[in-house]
């Protein structure tokens, strides 16, 4: 019997687009299956060798901020039914934490992040590529609420970062990756019709895989 490979789904979209809501909606529809979420945010580069002043200038919406090689290695390992040690990022120190999270391969693996459709090597590992497409005004409001509540940021700092870094990076790097998506979901997790259709496709692939390995 062949080793069963997981189905790998990429969920991309701008900051505050609703990627996490879509991911959670998929998880809820596959409670009978084992689902693992790999967040690209966990794979920001280690900056422990850089002075704090320079770390504070990091543009977290730019492709250079991510350790894509490590992310690809981990997704490939999970696809080959191998466990990984997922890194953890410390936003207070602006560098990678010494903590890691042990993850085992699951039936469904969801890769979630703003730039997961920016690297052809990563896209090749995906069975389904999703882009969550949400208007800019909703995205900035969601990001503002998140950063103020969860990361103790001020409103001024969030707005300045959005104007100087987030918006330009979105237009230059994130928005263009929409053309690589198999499925585009407007308005994120509130679009239940699109999520239902996506869940049906996932179940179809899972069934074919199970029959092939039977």
C-alpha positions, 0 to 999 in steps of 0.5 A: 500500500502506498503511503497516504499523502495529505491534501495541501491547501494554500489560503492567501490574501492581504492582511485582514482579508479574512484568511483565518476565518476561511481556515477555521471554516474549513477546519469546522467542516472536516472535524472527522478528518485531522487538519493541521494549519501552518501559518506563514507568520510563524516563519518570519526570519530569525533576526537575533543577530540584528540590533533592535533598532534595525529589527523595528524597521522590518517590513513584515509584508515584504517577501524578504521578511519570510524564511521561505526555504524553511517553510517549504522544507517543512511542508515537503516533510509533512507531505512525506509523512514526517513530523516538523518543529514549527518555529515561533516568532516573538513580536515583542523582540522582533525575532524568532523565539527559542520555542518550537512547536512539534507538529505531526502530519495530518490528512488536511494541511492548510498553509495560511499567509499573505505571500504563500502564492509568491513562491512557485516552489511552495505552490507546486506542493499545493493541491488547491490554491485559494485567495481571499479577496476583501476590500481595502477598507475592511482589511485596514479596520480588521488589522487596526482592531487586531494590532491594538487589541492583541499587539498593544499598538497605538492607532497612529502606529498602525495607520502609519505602518499601513501607509508606509509598508502594508499598502505598498507591499500589498499592491506590489507583491500580494495582490498580483498573486491572486492570478495564481489562485484556483479559487477566489473567495470574496469577503473571507469567512462570511462567504459560506457558499464559496467555502461550501464549494471548497469543502466539497472539492477537498472531500472529493480529493480526499475520497480519491486519495483514500480509494487509491491507497485502499 
